[in-house]
Amino acid sequence: MKCLRFIAGGHPARFDGNTGRHYHIRCLGCGRVNDLPMPVDPRFEEEAGRAMNYRVLGHQLEVQGLCPLCQGLARGKNDSHQHPREGQGR
């Protein structure tokens, strides 16, 4: 099986089994990373290159927010699901 190693600023390296071009979403509460089900937009690279006179070789996009479980924890909900980092100390 092929996988890609990626490092997002300040976070530990992760390995991704999806080797196609795609975006990620990261939970700022627990650190969980998921693939975003949306296509990569090549216009972003074209426009960035034109605006800055760069030869753009690629881009990475990571959306950040709170996953549904962390949203519930932030609201004080006592969910029956165990949080991924519960008992690990933050």
Rosetta blueprint (number, residue, H / E / L):
1 M L
2 K L
3 C L
4 L E
5 R E
6 F E
7 I L
8 A L
9 G L
10 G L
11 H L
12 P L
13 A L
14 R E
15 F E
16 D E
17 G L
18 N L
19 T L
20 G L
21 R L
22 H L
23 Y L
24 H E
25 I E
26 R E
27 C E
28 L L
29 G L
30 C L
31 G L
32 R L
33 V E
34 N E
35 D E
36 L L
37 P L
38 M L
39 P L
40 V L
41 D L
42 P H
43 R H
44 F H
45 E H
46 E H
47 E H
48 A H
49 G H
50 R H
51 A H
52 M H
53 N L
54 Y L
55 R L
56 V L
57 L L
58 G L
59 H L
60 Q L
61 L L
62 E E
63 V E
64 Q E
65 G E
66 L L
67 C L
68 P H
69 L H
70 C H
71 Q H
72 G H
73 L H
74 A H
75 R L
76 G L
77 K L
78 N L
79 D L
80 S L
81 H L
82 Q L
83 H L
84 P L
85 R L
86 E L
87 G L
88 Q L
89 G L
90 R L
